[in-house]
């Protein structure tokens, strides 16, 4: 069973469109400002948290499945690329991502 991430919105060139409503945060691309933007869609905020705090790529976030989320870590062994699920390109891409001690990663997963 996949997380409900890949169905966020209409895709453009095979990439789901992710956007925030409302005013854009000032000061450039500071990830913390995007995470704390109250106008961001909840799923978008969760995706940003996973990218920033778990060092995941967007294709890895979109390919997440609940069976890969364990009690204390996420097993990364698949990616979403060119409109399909695929294995990682290299063995180094297959890895385990531990949850952070503050609970931000687990909270983001629960909101998805």
Secondary structure, 3 states (H helix, E strand, C coil): CECCCCCCCCEECCEECCCECCCCCCCCCCHHHHHCCCCECHHHHHHHHHHHHCCCCHHHHHCCEHHHECCCEEEECEEEECCEEEECCCHHHCEEEECCCCCHHHHHHHHC
